[in-house]
């Protein structure tokens, strides 16, 4: 499976770096795990509803180099499209004001799907 990132993921990482040390490294570690294990064997993945025909999933990402568990870690929201995993949002609790704001960002990025 190919793993791609929405072009706005760089903005997410820049925002996260203001408060946390290793967001990019944590995302890269999760991508490697997902590449090897796939959708069914990677832990802490749930499907999200409310996005029409899009197959959207959310997953927990354990922070690297931080002494916290996955519940205090990052969140990745991604879309499965054929043999591609497209990462749409990379976040952490407290970065967005509400769950609704995060849902709005996911919908916006789905409508503007450009990958890097």
Secondary structure, DSSP 8 states (H G I E B T S, - for coil): -EEEEBTTHHHHHHHHHTT-S-HHHHHHHHHHHHHHHHHHHSSSEEEE-SSTT--EEEEEE--TTSS--GGGSEEEEEEEETTEEEEEEEEETTSSS-HHHHHHHHHHHHHT--B-
